[in-house]
């Protein structure tokens, strides 16, 4: 344990020395990643940022000092969450061309495990059914633990979270008479579909294309079957697999962050300076204008995450707005 702590401190000090010096972003981080066995320069950079926030070390840029403090104390609480589920058990007469009726359901699907963390924090939260709970499909205990975790979040990040995870989670809340929770959702699958054309929108494929941390491989349905039967070793492997999805989702979020809409961290603090909606940076540079049929707005580019946004003031005069014609 002591050797692990010393190794972590050495990594942090090397990263800090690099961070405080003048450097070319990317190449030197890649060198550090190779030296300390990280998957990419992006991964070690975000590891260092999390460590810096944990130790309350502000941004090296004087103009971003207020932002660094705000990120630690005043940002919305943003959680990353992922669940795994047990499949239905059905009875039927054949393997193909088969529709099942509700009377053929032997056991309903249910939540098997969950994992999560908060942005800018290192602690991982997780839970999984015990062997006896898995065999009985008793989700009452882990439903309470995920409710407690999600109740602390203002936003949840997940891949296909809005169409799958949150519906499963809400179903478990309803089954166990837990009150609903209110939070915003940033679904990386939705962001990917809206902005890009990957050959597959599965997280494993996208992360592989972006060369960032990826999901942990597993044995497939054999693992889920063994978990359903209460095999403890399989349950341990499943939880490890579930936790692995959190790191992969976090890295994907950071890569997609400039494209995210309807997510404004500035609403959660009292800073009156203009801030990037998705990362909160005040280091913004004007970049032309954004034109619509209704007006003209100044566009700004965030120098931290590279997101482009626009100011709210319409720059057209009343006379100009009145003179606009609509080509319908």
N, C-alpha and C positions, 0 to 999 in steps of 0.2 A: 504494500500500500504506500509506504514512504517513497519507494522508487518511482511509483506512478505520479505522486504529487510533485516530486522533484523534476520529472520529465515534463509534466504539464507546465510547471513554472518556467522551465527553460524554453519551451515553445512560446509561451506568452512573452518572455523577455525579448526573444529574437523578433517576434512579430511587432512588439512595441518599438524596438530600435528601427525596424523597417518603416513603421507607420510614421514616426517622428522625423524621418529623413526625407529628402527629396527623392522621389522614385518614379519609375514608369509603371503605371498600374497594369497588372497582369503578369508580366514576365517574372518579376521578383517574387510575387505571391506564388507563382507556379514553382519556382525554385524551392521555396519554403515547403510547399505541399509535397514535393518529391522527397525532401530531406526528412520530413516527419510523417510520411506515409498517409497523407490525406489524398482524397480522390481527385481534387482539382484545386487550383488557386482560389476559385470562388468559395470552395468549402472552408479552407483555412482562414480566408478573410472574414467570413461570417462567424466562424468559431471565435476568432479574435474579437470581433465586435461584441459578441455576446459576453465574452469574458471582460471586456472593457466596461460594458454597461453594468455587469455584475459588481465590478470593483469601483463603480461610480467615477471612472476616469472620463472627463469631458472630451469632446472633439478637439483635435489639435488646432483647428481653424478658429481663430478668435471670434469671428462672426457667427460661428455655429455652436459656441459654448452654451448659449441659452437653449438651443435646440437639443443638445446632448442631455442637459438636465431635464428638459421637457420629455424626451423620449423615455427616460428612466422613471419619471414620477407622474407625468400628466397625460400620457398617451392613452387612447382607448385600450382596454385589455383585449388583446387579440389572441385567440387560442387556435391551435391546429388540432384537429381531431379526426380520428378514423376508427371505424368499427369493423369487426368480423362477425359473421352470422352463421348459424347452423341451418342447413337446408331442410325443407319439408321432407317427411317420410311418407311415401304414398304406396298404395296397393293397386296393382293393375294386372292386365292379362298379356300385355305385349310391350315391346320396347319402342315401337315406332307407330306413327299415326294414331296417337293415343291422347284423348282429352280426359282429364280427371274431374270427377265431381267432388263436392265437398265431403260426401260420405266416404270417399276413398282416402281422405287425409288421416293418416295414423298419428302423426305428430306435426304440429305447426312449426314453421321456421321461427327462430328467435335470435336475439343477440348473444354472441358467444364471448366476445371480448371487446375492449376499447383501449385506446391509447391517445395521449395528447400532451401538449406542452404549450406554454405561452411564449410569444415572440419576445426576444431579448432576455429570456430566462433559460437556464440550463436544465432545470429539473424536468424529468419525464414522469407523467402520471399514467397509470394503467391499471387494468383489472381484468380478470377472466373467470369464468365459471370454474368451480372446483370439480373434481371427478364426479362426485355425487350430484352436484347441481347440473352438470352437463347431461348425465343420464336421465335426470328427472326434468330437464329443460326448465329449471327454476332460475329465473333471471331477476328475482326480487332484489337480491343483494347488490349485484353489479349495476342495476338500474339506478339505485340510490347513489352509488359512487359516481356514476357519470353525470347524474343530475347535479351533484355537489360541484363537480368540476366545471360543467358548462354554465352554472349559475353565476360564476365569477367573470364571465366573458361578455364583452360588448359585441364582438364579431367572432365568427368561426370560419376558419379556412379549411377546406377539404376538397378532394377530387371527387366529383359526382355527389357532393354532400347534399345539395339542394333536392336532388331527385331520388336519392337512395338513403344515405345515412340518416338525415334528419327525420325522414318519414318513419324509418325503423325505430329511431330513438323516441319519437313522439308516441308511437304505438306502445312502446314499453312503458312510457310515462302514464299513458291512459290505462293500461292493464293494471298498473300498480298504484293507481290513484295518486300520482304525483302531479303537482300543478304545472302548467305549461311555462316555458321559459321564452323570453323575448331577446333576440340577438340578431344582428345582421349576418349575412352569409357571403363570403367570397369563395365562389366555386371555381377552382382552377380549370375544371373541365369546360365550364361555360365560357370562361375567358379564352381558352384555347380554340373552341369552336367558333367563337365570334370573330377572332382576329387572325387565325392562321389556317393553313391547310396541310396538316400532317397526314401522312397515309393512315395513321391510326391515332386516335385521341386518348388511348389508354396511357396512364401515367408512365408505365414501364417503357413504352415506346418513345414518348416525348422526352423523358429524362435521358434516355439513351442517345437520342438525336442531339440533345443539348450538352451531352457529356457532363452531367451532374450526378450527384448521389442518386442511387436507384433503389427500388424495392428489393427485398431479400427473396431469393428463390426458395421454393418449397416443393414438396412432392405432389402437389395438386390435390384432387378430390380424396385421395387415400388419407391425407392428413385430416381433412374435415370429417371423414367417416370415423377415424380413430378418436377424434375429439368428441364426436357424438356418443361414442361408446365409453367415454370417460377415461381414456388412456392418459395417464399423467404426463408421460414423456411427450406425447403429441400436444398436450395442452401447453406445456412449457415452450415447445417449438412454435406453436401458434402465437403465443404472446410475444415472443421475440420477433416473429414476422410482422405482427401488428405494430410493434414499436418501430420497426424499420421503416414502415410507411410514413411515419411522422417526419423523420429527417428528409426523406425524399420529397414529401409534400412541401416542407418548408423551403427547400432549395428551389423547387418549381415556382412557388409563390414569389420569391425574390426575383426570379428571372422574368416572370410575367407581370410583375408589379406595375411597370410603366403603362400597361394597357388596361389596368383595372378601372372601372367606372363605378359610380354610386358608392364611393368609399372615401370619406373625407375626415382625416384625423384632426384637422384644425377645429372641428366642432367640439372636441373634447378638452380644449385648453383655453386659457384666457389671453393668449398672445395675440396682439392686434396687428402685428406685421403679417404680410401676405405669406402663406405657407403652401407648399406642394400638398395637394389633397391626399396623396397616397403614402407619402413618407414623412411629411411635416417639415421638410427643410425650408429655410428662408432664403437659401442661396438660389435665387431665380434670375434668369436672364431673358429679356424680351426677345421674341423670335417672330416678328411679323404680325399678321393679323388673321383672325378667323372670321370668315364671311358666311352669312346665311341670308335667306330671303328677307329676314327681319332686321338685319343690322350688321354692325362691324365691331369686333371685339379684339383687344390686344391679346396675343398669344404669348405665353411664357414657358420656358424650358427649365425644369429642375436640374441643377448641376450635380445633385446627389444620385437620384435614381433614373434621371433622363426622361421622366414623364413630361408630356406637354399638356398644358391646361390653358384656360382662358380666363381673363378677368370678367367681372359681371357688368361693368359699365358699357353700355352701348355708345359707341363713339360717333354715331350719326346724329346730326342736328335734327330738331323737330321738323324743320322745313324739308330736309333731305328725306326723312322717313315718310312724310306726307306725299312726296313726289314719286315714291317707289311704286311701280306697277307690278301686278301679279300676272305672270304668263301661265294661264291655266289651260 
